[in-house]
Amino acid sequence: MKHLLSLLSIGTILALSSCKSNDNELANIESKIVAVDSAKPVEEFAYVSEQFADLRVLRYNVKDFEKLTPQVKELLYYLYEAALCGRDITWDQNYKYNLTVRKTLEAILGGTDEHIDQNADEYKKFLVYTKRVFFSSGIHHHYSSDKIIPECAPSFLSELIHHTDSTTLPIAAGQSAQDFSKFILDIMYNEKIASKKVQLDPKNDMVVTSAINFYEGVNQKEVTEFYEKQIDKKTKTPVMTGLNGKLVKENGKLVEKTWKVGGMYSASIEKIVYWLEKASTVAENDAQKDALVKLIKYYQTGDLKDFDEYCIAWVKDTESSVDVVNGFIEVYQDPLGRKGSFESVVSVRDFEASKRIAAIGANAQWFEDNSPLLPQHKKKT
């Protein structure tokens, strides 16, 4: 199960202590698990970084990071850089004008002058809106997918834009500063525009009424029929379709554009590949390197058969202390459950917690034998 088991809490073993058992045996197992925690005093760590609106931002406590080898630290750095290179893809996938909104907010924050009272309630409301948008990678709530409306008045946000250097704003070619202000305020405040990121009500056309940027100029029926024709029904292991592509209508024809080198966001993906290639040179073992090499190939070809090969290689890498998810993975942002959102998570094994779970695993049969289950429900091996 790769590294997920390292997250299991010591509370698990204490909860199991209620089962019928030999106290000496249980005490012996508990001592193996808690010994690692009692070796040194617990240091206080501020987990809460900030709280606003309905959000609480937490910090990770990466214990014993300094004990990692230089090679592992180098690997983590390269994987971290690869993750950052996909940031704009995430924003763009979430809504076609998200990047325009983000660049506007960044320009305001970077150029607010003496004309603006930053202690005023309206400015504080603007900051909360900005933080919510940054947290959600777009103008829609990360859970409800409802559009986030600024609580500051439109006139105040208009004033902020007016006092921002126009050369730093994402004004389109041929668009005046005044027209841009009207356009972006409409995107932010008009509840009828992109009101829902992911529409799941089957009474609606879920593609047309979703703001998610996986489809353009097409409806749900067209999408369904397009991909139905691509399914290879002659094999029991067909390659998935559409995971890393956007379906659009051009000149009346349906066209799928792919996120890959030479495709959509090629410049960003080329940077991802660059950092992944550097990561492969400091891989911890052959299995990890094989997975990274296959991931690079997938980004270069965009072929989902290559993605399948990468996934198989990723699952086989069970010994590495570093794990990475990088690519178009989860499909729940697509109302039809087909398109993968870009994501990247870089993880490092919690070695001390792994020792605890190893102690539990080594004594799994003991817990099974001494559990309060009926004998016929217990496993003998």
N, C-alpha and C positions, 0 to 999 in steps of 0.2 A: 504493500500500500504506500510505497515511496515514503514520504516524510510526514504524512498526516497524523500518524499515531503519536508523534512526539508532542502533540498538543493536549493529550489526555492529562487531566488534572490528578493530583495526588488525592483529591476528594473521592475519586472513584474507588480506590482501595479501602478508604475509611467507610464508605457506604456499604461495601461488601462485608464488612466485619459483623453485620447483623446476622449473617447466615450461621447455621449450626456448625461448630468447628471445634478443633482442639486449639485452645488458647495459645499454647506454646508454638504450634505450627504457624498460626496466624501472626503471632508476634515476630517470629523469625522472618516471615515474608515482608511484613511491614518494615522491619528494620533495614532490609535490603533497599527498600524503596525510598525511605525518608533519610537514609544516611547521607545521601548526596546533598540534601537540603540543610541538614544540621551542621555540615562541615564548616560553614561560615555564616556570620550574621546577615540578616536580611537588611538591605539598604533601601531607604525610601526612594521612590521614583514617582515623578509627577506624570501620571498617565493622561490626564485631561489637559489638552493644549488650549482649547478655546470652545466656547459655546455661543450659538446665536440661532435665532429662529427655532426650528425643531431639530437642530443639529448639535452634536457634541463631537468635536474632533479629538481623537485619542492618539497617543504616541506609543510606538513599540519600544519595549525594553529588550534590546538585542544583547542578551547576556554573553559574556566571554568573547565578544567580537575581537578583542585585542589578541586573543589566543589563536586565532585563525592563522594559517600559514600565509606568507606573502603571495603564494600562487593562488590560493583561494580568494584572497582579498582582491587580487588583480582580476580574477574571473568575475567576481561580483560586480566590480566596477564596469567592466565591459558589458555585462548583461543589463546593468542599470542604465547605461548610456543607450543601449539598444531599445530599452523600454521607452525612454524619453522621446526618441525619434518618432514614435507612433502617436504622440499626443494629438497632433492636429487631425489625424485620421479619425480618432475617437470623437472629437468635437464635430467634425464635418458629418460623420455618420449619424450623430444624434439629431441634427437639423441643419439644413443647407445654409442658414444664415447665422449659425452659432459662432463661427470664426469672425464674422463681421461684428457681432455683438461683443465678443471677447476683446478684439482689438480696439474697439471703441472704449470699453471700460478701462483697458490698460492705458490708453492714451490719456484719458481723463485723470487717472491716478498718477500718471507720470508728469502731468502738466498743470495740475491745479494751482492757481496763483492766489495773490492776496485779495482778489475780488470775492473769493469764496470763504465763508466762515466754516471751517472744518469742525467746529464744536457745535454747530447748529443741528437741531433734531433732523432736519431734512437731509443733511449730509450724512448723518449717522445711518439714516434709513437707506440712503444710497449705498453705503458701505456694506450693509447687511445684504442688500440685493446682490451686490458684486460678489460677496463671499459665497452666497448660495449658488450663483451661476458658476463660479469657479469650482465649487465642490461637486456640482452635478455635471460638470463638463458640458454645460449648455443651459438653455433657458427653461428646461422642464425639470420638475421634481424627480429625484432619482428613484423614488418608489412609486408614487401615484401616477407619474408621467404627465401630470397636469402642468400647464404653463405657469411659470413663476412671474407674478406681476409686481413691479417695484412699488413699494409703499410710499416713496417720495413722490411729490407732484410732478407731472410731465413738464410743467413750466420750469421746475427747478433743474431737472435733468437736461432740459433744453439749454438752460443757462450754463450748466457745466460744459456742455458741448461747445457752446458759443465762446467760452473762455479757454478752450483747448486749441493748441496750435493745429490748424487744419492739415498741415503736412504730415502730422502723426496719425490722423484719422484715416480709416479705410474707405475713403471716398472713391467711388468708381470713376473711370474715365468719362469725361463729359458731364459729370454730375456736379451741381453746385453744392456749396456747403449747406445752404438752406434746404435744398431738396434732400440732401443726405440726412440732415437732422430730422426732417419730417418722416423719411423712410424708416430710419432706425427706431424712432420713438413709436411708430406704428407697430413695428415688429415686437417691441418690448411691451407695449400697453394694450394693444387691441386684442381683446379676448377671443375674437372670432378668427384671428390668424394663428394657425398652428396651435390650437387649443389643447391638443392631446398628442403626446409623442408616440404612444403606442395604443391604438384603438383596438380593443378586444371585444366590443359589443357586436355580435354577429348580425344584428339588425342593420348595421352600417356596412358599407364597403370598407373593410378594414385597411386596405392599402391606400385608398384615396383619402380617408379621414385621419390617417396617421402622419405625423410630422417627421417621423424617422426618415432618414435620407438613403433608403435602400432602393427606392423605386421613384421613377419620374415620368409622368405622362402616361402611366398605365393604370389599369384597374385590377381588382382582385381576380376576376375571371381570366383576364389575359395572362396574369402571372401564373396562375394554377395550370392553365393549359400549356403554357410555354415550357414549364419544367416537367410536366407529365410526359411530354414527347421525348424528353431527354433521358428518361429512366430506362436503363437496360434491364428488361424483364426476363432475359434469358439466363441471367446469372443469379446465384444466391447471395453473392457479395458485391452488389453494384456500388460503384463509386458515387458518393453524394454529389449533388448538383447545386450550384448557386451560392455556396457558403461564402466565398470570397469575391463576389461580384455584385454589381449594381445593375438592375434591369431598367432600361430607358427606352423611349420610343423616339426614333430619329427618322424623319421623312416617311412616317407612317409604318415603319418597321421596328420590331422589337430587337434590341441589341443589348447584349450583356457585356459590361465593362468590368475588367478584373483589377483588383488591387495586387500589383506585382511589379517587379522591375520591368520597365518599359510600358507599364499600364497606368492605372490611376495611382496618384501619389508616388510616382516612380522615384522622385528625388528623396522622399522620406524613407521609402523602403530600401533604396540603395544604401542609405546611412545605417539602417537596421542591419542589413547584410554586412556592411563594413565592420560593425561592432561584434556581430555574431562570429565573423571570421576570426577576429582577434581573440574572442572568447574560446574558440575551438583550439587555438594554439596553446592554451593553458588549461585545457580540460583536465579533470581529476583522473579520468580513466577512459578506456576505449569506448565503453558503452555511452558515456556522456558525450564524447566527441562525435560518435556516430550519429547520435540524435541531433546535435547541433549542425553537422554537415548536411543531414537530410532536411532540416528546417531551412537552411540556406538555399538548398536546391528548390524547395517548394516556393520560396519567395521569388526565385529567379524565373521559374516556369509558370507559376500560378496554377499548375495542374493539381487537382485534388487527389489524384492517384499518388502523387508525391507527398501530399499531406497525410494520406493513410500510412505510407511508409514511415514518415516521421513519427506519427502517433505510436506505431508499433515499437519503434526504437526508443521513444520516450518512456513507455511503460517498462521496457526491459532494463532501464537504468534505475536500479534499486539501491545501489551502494553509495552513490555520490552524496556528499554533504550539502551540495548546492543544487537547487531545483529551479527551473524557470518555465513559466508559461508565457509564450509570446506568439501572437497571431490572432486570427479571426476564429474565435472559439464559441462562446455562448450565443444562442440564437433567440433568447427571450426578448430582445429588443425589436425583433421582427414579428409583426402581428401574425404572420404565417409560419413562424418558427423555422425559417430556412437560412436567413442571412446571419453570418457571424459578426459580432462586434469586435473591433480590435481591443485587445487587452494584453497587459504584461504584468506578471507577478514574479518577483525574484525572492526566493526563500533560502534560508540557511538552516540546517538542522540544529535543533536545541539538544545539545549533547547530553546535558544533565537530565532533562526530561526523558530522553531516549533510554537512558539507563533505567529509569523508573519503569517505563513501559516494558522494557526487556525483562525486568524482574517479574512483572505481571504475566507476560507471555510465557516465561519459563515455568510458571506455576499455574497455568491455565487449567490443567487437569485437576489440580487440587481444589480450585474454586468450583469446578464442575461437580466433583465428587461431594463436596460439602455444601452445595447450594440447597435451598429449601424446596427444590423441585421434586415432583414425584419421581420415583426411580425409573419409570418407563420413559420419562422425558429427558433423562440425562444421557449425554454421549460418553461412551467408554473410551474413546480415543480422540 
